[in-house]
Amino acid sequence: MKADRNFRRNGSADAEEVFKRATKLAPNRKSGKERHSLYTQFDEEEEFIMAGRTALHVCDSQQGERCVVLLHGYLESMFVWDDFVPLLYKRVRVVTLDLPGHGISEVRGECHSMEYLADVVRDALQALGIARCTLVGHSMGGYVALAFCERHPEMLDGLVLFSSTPNADTEEKRENRRREIALVRAGKKEQLARVAPGAGFAADNRQRMADAIADLTEQVYLTEDDGIVALLNGMIARPDRNEMLRRSPVRQLFVFGRKDEYIPAAVAEQLAAAHPQAQVVWLADSGHMGFLEEPEAAAEALLRFVGAEPDGQTAASVAGASEMPAAEA
């Protein structure tokens, strides 16, 4: 990893200050072109921009008629998509970003509501000159995508909830998040690092995904405590968006892992049945991290939904994935 990460900055004093802080946080992180060695047809641009009043770390492949924006989950950053993006970039423009409070984007206040994050994503797209996109949200990123769908549907070609749900937290889940806040504030973040990364993978995938789990563990330690707390508070406060989703004219896709321990298959099937307007894809051998556990199947399902699949590609050719109307789930 290198200290001179070759970021393009927009000259804002706020963005400059965040850039300096980020360089200290992760001085050896590779630049976009170094990380994505498969990017040979164009320059991927990794930069800090001002998204409204928020300094944001983004990466943009820049080319493609259709655009896919990937939103990471809790205790992740945009780098979680590193091995997934090369499966998409030849067919679509791909944008990834660090949601404020995670990665090396700015932390603003004690609560990052999903609505605030959605507006930051909108401001980022406007700054990048992107009028419409398919928004893909993984886990917590799905909560942000849902808020975006509610507030800015005119900017969406499609919405993808990847191992995510439109449900609000139960009281039990809210209490669990409050316990996590207490751990972080007590300086015990390592307890999250020991448990959270591995739990996202199907049990029988954890050994082969050991490197990915190690990367996610490192990411927990790199994430600022204040950012973790702000996002936990935002998730606690988020509303139920099931009815919004049913009424939305935006095209929708759910992607579930059959072996997800956070969203068990029975719960996912209930969600699918409750949303007949949505397409559904099941990753047969995945837990909560299907884009890492079955990346080719996940990418082909996403490209089909976007309408950018390779010529002659059919749903039946996607190994490990099955697609069905929600009513049949």
RADA-V257825 format. One record per run of one state. SS is the DSSP state (A for helix, B for strand, O for the rest). FROM is the first residue (numbers start at 1). LEN is the number of residues. If there is no record, write none. Layout:
<<SS	FROM	LEN> <SS	FROM	LEN>>
//
This chain:
<<O	1	7> <B	8	2> <O	10	3> <A	13	13> <O	26	6> <A	32	4> <O	36	9> <B	45	7> <O	52	2> <B	54	7> <O	61	6> <B	67	5> <O	72	6> <A	78	8> <O	86	7> <B	93	5> <O	98	16> <A	114	14> <O	128	5> <B	133	6> <O	139	1> <A	140	12> <O	152	1> <A	153	3> <B	156	7> <O	163	8> <A	171	15> <O	186	4> <A	190	10> <O	200	3> <A	203	3> <O	206	4> <A	210	13> <O	223	2> <A	225	13> <O	238	4> <A	242	6> <O	248	4> <B	252	6> <O	258	7> <A	265	10> <O	275	4> <B	279	5> <O	284	6> <A	290	4> <O	294	1> <A	295	12> <O	307	8> <A	315	3> <O	318	3> <B	321	5> <A	326	3> <O	329	1>>
//
